[in-house]
Amino acid sequence: MSRVTARLELSRSQILAYRRRASSLDNRLPTGAESLRRAAWAGLQDSMPRAALLSIHARMEGTTSSSWEHASLRQLWGPRYSNYVVAAKDVAIFSLGRLTEHGPGRERAHKTAERLRAFLDGRRMPCEQLGRAIGVNPNSLRYAAPTGTVLMRWDGARQPTVWCAEAPKIDAQHARLELARRYVHIFGPATELSFGRWAGIRPGEARWAFEALGDELMPVRTPIGDAWILSSDEKSFLAKPGPTAPARFLPSGDTYFLLWGADRELLVPETKRRAALWTSRVWPGALLVGGEIAGVWRRAAAEVTMETWRRLSTQERQAVEAEAISLPLPGLDGPITVRWSG
């Protein structure tokens, strides 16, 4: 981008305080459909069974084991073709916003979607069964998602069920601009490169979105380099930090730490700790204590295990245990128990 102006200097503490506020991690939102939409403003990754539910719980009061199934929410293959929960009003943003402008990817998306619509003819069908029926790898069906006409539901136990929906009423460029706004608002400060990687789109398409946003973006300087924020978010970045939540359990793939490259260094400066959080396989959950990631957590049935990176005070341990016990996990045979490791 050719815009030249003085860059606002932002510290690590300002950035993390802003991100927690933008993601409602310091203070939970009230129960309701609008709060669910705010919690899912940048989508809720749900690739691990019920991760989206736990992300909602970290952000909204009164979350129950069925909150992820609220009538205002939908599931689709979203950024990077991962399973996402988004607001029904925002399906176009997380689907058409990723549809490539040209090339074989766009053609594949439309052809797959047309084939699904013709075969299903209004029906719903498990993904594996559907793939076999039309003679394709079931995993390839997700490539139709960027058309905005293919939705799915996955309960975490079986293959997702797939069906077709009406085409969105906005065009792909408007959807991509809004996707970029959502990304910068939740993940900012951000770069074209980080947006493209998160969304799973080509660098040129990410660059176009940032250029098209124009004066909606303002340049900033961060401890890891130059980046952009929404101009409308400047006051929030500069606001005095408020009280932080005593404890939050963020599931694998939660928006707050769905990061790559230098952005990980900003969130977790210690190399050893980064390796423990962003593992080469399935990521554990992140334990947020007093506004900083203080360890990781894992769950086996009703047992939640914490591995902390520093000694927690008695008050902090009590807050962590209370938060763990409150997790609205479905299908448990007994109460949640807490185990401390390390």
N, C-alpha and C positions, 0 to 999 in steps of 0.2 A: 504493500500500500504506500502511496506517495504522500499521505498526510504528514506534515511536520509540525510538531508543537512540543512544548515542554512536557516532560513526563512526570507524573505524580509518583513520588517514592512511597512504596508500601512495604512495611515490615512483615516478617513471618507471623507475628502475633496478630497484626491487623488482618491479614489474609485469612488465617484460620478462624478468627472471631467472626469475620464476615461470612465465611462458608457455613459455620455452624448456625448463624442466624438465618441465612438464606435457606438452609435445609431444615429449619425448625428443630434443631437438636439441643438447643439450650432450654427452650420452653415448648412443651407440646401444644399442638393445635387442638381446638375443641372438636368433639366428635361430630362428624357430618360429611356429606358429599363434597362440599367445597374444600374441606380440609384434606380429604382423600386426594382431590385433584392437586392441591398444593404440595402434598407429600410426594406425589408422582410427577412433579413439574418437569423433571428431567428423566422421567420413567423410573420404574423400579425393576431392577434385574431379578429374575425369578428362576435362574438356571439351576440353583440348588432348591430342593423341595421346600416351599414356603418361605424362601428368603424374602420375597416381597412383603409377606405378612409381617415378618419381624422388622423390616424397614419401616412399615407403617406404624408398628408399635413404638418404635423409637421416636416417632414424630407426632403421633396423635393420641389424645386421651381416649379411653374407653374402647381400645382395640380389642376385638374378640377373635376367636379362631376362624371365624367366617368373614372377617372384614375384607379379605382379598377378593371375595366373591360378591361384593356390593354391586348393586345394579348400575352404579355410575362408572364402574371399571370394566376394562376389557383386557384380554391377553392377546399378544401377537408376537411374531418374531421381529424384534426391533433392532436397535443398533448392533452391528456385527452379527446379525441373525441369531442373537441370543433371545431366550424367552424373557419377555417383559410384561409387566402389568402397567397399564396407562389409563388415564381417564378416557371414557368413551368419546368425549368431546375432542380428544386430542389424537385419535387414531391416525388421522391424516398426517399429522406432524411427524409421528414416529414411523410412518410407512412411506408415504410419498416424499417426505423430506430426505429420504435416502435413495430415491430412484435416480439412477444415473441418467444423464441427459442423452447420451449417445452410446452406441456400441452394442456388443453382444449381451452384456448384462441386462440392458433395458429390454432387448428382444426376448431374452430368456424369461424375464419376469412376466412380461405380458403373455407370452405363449403358454407358460405354465399356469398362469391364472385363468386363461381362457379354457384350457383343457380341464382344469378343476371345476370350473363353473358348468361346463357342458356335462361332465360326468356326474357331478353331485346333484345337479338339478334341484337345489333347495334342501338336500339332505345333509346330515352331519355324519362323519365317519372317522374312526380311528386312523391316525396317520399311517401306521404300518399296513393296515388293511387297504387303505386308499392307494398307497404306493404300489402294492402288489396288483391291485385291480387295474391300474392304468399302465403297469409295466415299467415303473421307474423306481429308483432308490427313494424310500420314504423321506430320507434326510434332504433330498433335492426339492421337496415341496416348499420348503421355507424360502426358496428363491423367488416365489411369487409374492411374498409379503410386501415388498416395496410398492406394489400397485395399490395398496390400501384396500384391496377387495378380499383378502384372505385373513381370517381370524382363527384362533385356536383356543382350546382350554386344556390345561395340564394340571392334574391334581397331585402330581408328584409320585404316583404309584404306577400308573399305566402310561401307554403311549398317548400323546395329545390327540384330542378330537379336533377335526378341522372342518370348517365350513366357509362358504362365500358370503360376502356382504356387498351392499351397494357401493359403487365407486364414490370416493370423497368428492365434495363439491368445490374444493379449492385446487389450484394447480400446483405442480411440483415445486416451482420456484418459490411461491409464497410459503409452502410447507417447509422448505429448506431454510428460508430466512428465519422462520419462527423456531425451528430446531436449533439454529445457531444462537438465537437470543436466549433460549432456554439453557443451552449449554453454558454460555458465558455468564448468565445470571447465577447458576448453581455452582459451576466449577471455576469461575473467574478468580484471579486473572487467567486469561486463556490465550492460546495462540491458534493460528490456522492449523498447524500441524497437530496439536493436541485435539482440536475439534474433529479433524478428519479421522484420526485414529479411533477416537471414541465412537463416532458415528459409523465408521466403516465405509467411508466414501473416499473418492479420489482426491489427491492433494489439490488439483485444479478446481474441483467443485467446492472444496472447503474454502479455498482462497476467494472464489467468486462470492461466496456468502459473506465473508468478512468485508470484502470491498463494497458489496451492495448495502451492507448495514450503514456505511458512511459515518455520519456524525453521531449515530447511535452509540458508536464505540469511542472510547478515549484511551490514549496510550498510558501505560504505567511502567514503572521499573520495580522489579521484585528481586529478592535475594538470589533467584535462579535465572534472571534475565528479563528482557523486555517482553511485555504482553499487553493485553487489552482487557478492559472492563466495559460494562454498559455505562454510558454517561449518567444514566438515571440512578446507578448504584453508587456513585461517588460518595454521597453523604453517608451511606451505610458503611462503606469501607472506613470512613474517617470518624465514625461515631465511637463514643467511649464504650468499651466492652461492658456488658452487663454480667449478671451472675450466670455461671455455667451450671449445667445439669450435674448432679452428683455422679450419675453413672448412666451409660447407654450401651446396649448390646447391639452392635451393627453386624448383620449377617454377611456371609461370603458374597462379594460382589456389590455391596452397598455403595450407593452413589458417593458417599463421603470419601471412600478410599479407592474408587474405581479409576485409578491413575496409572500413568506410565512415565518412564524416563525421569527427568529432573523433578517433576511434580511429586514423585514419591519421596525424593530427597527433602523436599520442603515439608511434607507432612511428617516423615519419620527420618530425622537426620542421621541416626546411627545405622551403619551398614548392616550390622548383625541383626538389628531389629527389623529392617526392611526384608531381609531374607526370611525371617520368621513369619511375617505377615503376607508377603507376596511370594508364595511358594511356587515351585515349578509345576505343581499339580493343582489340586483343589485348594483354594485359599481358605484359611480358617476365618472365623469372625474376628472383628476388631473390638476391643474393650475400651470404651471412651470413659475416662474418669477425670472430672474437673476440667474438661475441655481439651485434654491431650490423650492420645492413644497410649494406654498404659499396659497393654498386653494383648493376647489373643485368647479366643475361647472356642471350644468345640462341644458338640453334643452327641451323646449316644443314648437314644430313647429319652428317659426322663432325667438323665444325669448330665449336668453342665459342668465342664472342666475349664478352669481358668489358669492360664500361665501368665503371670504378671512380670513386668520388666523392672519393677521397683517395689520396694516395701510399701505397702499401703497402710495407712493409719487404721485404727479400729473403726472409726467412723466411715472411712472409705470402704472398708471390707463389708460393713453392714449395709451400705448403700448398694454395693455390687450384688450382694446376696439377695437383697430385696428386689432389685431389678431382675435378677435371674429368675426368681420365683414367680414374678409377674408375667413372664413370657407366655403369650397366648397360644401355646403349642397344641395342635389338634391330636386326637387319638392316643393320648398317653394313658397308661394303665394305672399310674399313681402320681403322687405329687412330684414336682421337680426337686431334685437334690443337687447340692453344689459341692464340687470338689476343687480344692486348690492344689495346683501343681507348681513346684519350684519355689 
